């Protein structure tokens, strides 16, 4: 979210006044010098509050209520407290006077283009592996609250079996959503067949619940001005570490990233065979979020796996 080009400087508008009050009353920020419009995506706008003492970045969402942020607020500060990878600390969630919500975050000054350097990728791979190795759960697979992947709900009810968790709460949820939104019975029925036959893809694999970022693509990775990797906008839960690479089709990770990661978390048998399965979850989510251009990729993956498992 934060890694955008500054477009212009704007004055504080009516919808930003509750945010201004929170910042000035809660953190001894002095005065707000100016408010910069940073940019945004399809579901949010972002602004930087430049104050005398401290600077914050604020995201405003027209169609997301404050209570919908409970899981995201918990996961972000949980991640911040637990891992060595830098992540902006989240300060406050609240309502806008018109509609929607806002979230106030620590502002991190990013270096330009450095997040693509071999050095940063190597450090990122190593620290991500350390996060997966250290972040374990005794509850099984899931998370204490549900959260979101993009703006799609992500169900995290605990399960002791990873294959069951992934089939029901990841693939199954997205397939049902596609059927409800688009009436897509073809992808739903084929996906259901695959869900029931995932077992052969996980033979001889020891799966431990690891703390995952959950939405690791190039837009959610950067580096600060000192060259340290920064991760953004996670969709945390405890899952199979390989599921972390489900967004690799738009992550831009190179050999130095994977080499450093696998030095910490060795590659398991069948890794290459399962890569597309974890991409499928995100292709289905993109289909549900952005429409039919992602359907062929999702359907092709499903068909390939149905042939692989011979059902």
N, C-alpha and C positions, 0 to 999 in steps of 0.2 A: 504494500500500500504506500509506504512512505517514499519509495524510490521513484519520484516523479519530477518532471521539470517544472520549475516555478514559472507560472504564467503572468501573474500580475499581483498588485496589492489592492485589497478592498477594505472598505470600512466595516465596522462591526454592525451587522444587521439585527433585526428584531429577534430572529431565531437563535442568534448567538449570545444573546444577553444572559440566559441562565448559565451558559458555559463560562462567560466572563466573570460572573459572580462567584462561581465555584473556584475558578483559578485564583482570583484576587483574595478570596476569603480563606482559602484552604492551604495555600502553599507560600504565603508571603512573597508573592511574585513581584511586588512593587506595583508598577503600572504596566498596562499593555501598550507597547509602543505602536504596534500595527499587527494586522491580521493578513496573512498571505494565503491566497488560494493556490493550493499545490496541484490539484488535479483530481482524478478519481477514475472509477470504473463504472460498470453498469448498475451497481447497487449502492454506491456511496460517493460522497464528495469529501475531500480532505483539505484542511486548513492548518497553517502553522501559526500559533500564537507566540509572538516574539515579545517577551517581557523584559523588565530591567534585570531581574535576578535569574530567571530560568525560562526555558522555551519548551512549549508543549506542541504536540500534533494532535488534532482533533478530527475524528471522522464522523460525519453526519449521514444518517440513513433514513430515507423517507418512509420505508415500508417495513422496518424492523422495530419492534417494541422493546423497551428496556428489559422486560422479563425474558425476552428471547436471547438476551446476551448473558444470562446466568452461566450457561455452560462455557461460553467463550471466555468470559472474564475469569472463571475458575481455572480453565486450562492454561490461559496465558500466564497468569501469575504463578501457577503451579510449575509450569515449564521454566519460568524465570528463576524460581527458587531452587530448582533441582539440577539443572544442567550447566555445563561449562560453556556451551555455545551462547553467545550474546543474543538477547532478545529484549525488545523494548518493554519496559514495565508498564502495566495498565493501571491507571489511577482512579478513574471514575466513570460510571455509566449513568445516564439520565435521560429524561424526556425532553423533546423539543416542544415549544409552545404551539406550533402548528400541528405537526404530526411526525411520527417517527422517533428516533433516538440519536444519542451521541455517545461517543466513547473517547475519553481523554487518555493519551499515552505519552510516555517519555519520548522526547525527540532525539533522534540519533542522526548526526551528520554523516552522510555517506560519501565514500570516495567514488569517483567517476570511473566506470568500467572495470575497476579492480576486481570485482567479484568473479570475473571470467578468467583471472590469471591462474596459472598453474599452481603457484604458491598457495593462493587462497583456496583453490579446489582441493589441494592436498590436505590442508589444515581442516577444511570442512569435512572431508571424508573421515579423517581420523577422529574428530570430535563427535561426529554423528555416530560412528561406531562405538565410541566411549559412552555416549548417551544411551544407546541401545543395550550395551553390556551392563551398565549400572542401573538403568531404570527398569526394575522388575516389579511384578505384582504377584501377590499371594492370593488374590481374588480370582485370577483367571484372566480372560480376555474381555475387554470393555473399558468403561470409565465410570466414575461416580455419578456423572450427569450426562445427559445427551447434549450434543452441540451441533455445529453446522459444518458442511463442506461446501464452500461458497455460500450460497443462501439456502441450500438444501438441508433439511434436517438430517442429522446423523445419529442413529440409534446406537446406544452403547451399553445396553443391558448386559450384565455379566454372564459369561458362559465359561464352562471349564474346557470345552472342546473348540479349538480354533476353526476347524473346517465347518462345524455347525455355526459358529459365530459369523464367519465370513459369508457363508451361504445365505443365512437368514437376514442378518443386519446390514450387509453390504450389497451383495448381488440381489437378494430377494426384495429388499426395500426399493431399490432403483428400478427393478423390473416391474413391480406393481405400480410405481409412479408413472412409468412409461405407458403402461396399459391404461391407467386412469386418465392421463393427460392427452394421449394421442390415439387411444384405442388400438395400440400396437399388440395384437394378440400373437403375431408371428414371433417377435423377439421375446415376448413373455413366455410362450410355450416352449420355445427352444432353450431359453435361459433356465426355465424350471427343470428341464431334463438334465441340463448341465449341473445345476445345483445338487441334484440327487446323486451325481456320479463323480464327485470331486476326489474321492478317496484315493484312487490310483495315482493322482498327481502328488500325493504327500507320503508315499511309501518310503520307509527308512529315513524319515526326517524327524529330528527332535525339535519341537517348536516350543519356545518359552515366550511368555508374554513380555514384550519389550515396549517401553515408552516410545511412541512414534510421534513425529511432527504431524504426519497424516496428509499434508498437501504440499509436498516439497517439489516446487517447480521454480524456474528462473525468476519469476516475479516475486517469489517469497524468500529469495536468498540475495544477500548483498554483502558489503564489507564496510566497516567504519573507516574513518579517516586514517586510522593507524594500520589498516589492512587486515583487521580481525574479522572473520566471517560473522554475519548477523543473519538470524532466521526470523521470518515474519509470518504473521497470520496463520498459525497452526490449526489443525483439526485433530487435536490430541486424542489418543486412546492407547490402550495396551493391546498389541497385536504381534503377529509374525513379523520379524524385522524386514523380511523381503517385501512386505506390502508397502514399505516406505518408498520404493522405487516405482510405484504405480503411475506417477506423473513424469517418468523419465523421458517420455516422448516429447515433452516441452521443457525439459530441465537444462539441457546443454552440459551435463556432466561428462567429463572426459576420463581418460585412463588414469590420471593422477588421483582423481577423486575415488574411483573404485579400488585402485590398488591400495590406497591408504585405508579405506574402509575395511577391506577384506583382511588386512593385516591385524585388525582388531577383532572383527567378526568374520571368521573364515566362511567361505562360500560353501553351502550345503549341497549334497547331491540333488540334482534335478532343478537347480536354480534357474537355468535358462528355459527349462520346460514350463516353469510357473510364471515367468516374467509377464507374459501377455495376460494371464489370468488377473494379475493385480492391476494391469492397465485397464482391463475391462470395467472395473468398478468406476474408474474416472471417466472413461468414454461414455458409459451409461449416464453418469452424472452430467456430463457436458451435453449429452442428448436431451436430458430433462431440463437443463438450464437454458440452452442456447438453440435447440432445435435440430432439425433432421440432418444437417450436414455431418453430424457425428454418428448417425445411425449405421451407415455402412461399415465403419470401423468396428463398432460394437458387435454387429451381426456377424462380420467376418471372423472375429475372434471366437465367438460362440460356436460357429460352424466348425472352425479348426479344432476346437477342443472336443466337440461331439465326435468328430472323426477319430481323434486321438484316443478317447476312452471307449470308442466303438459302441455308442448307443444312438 
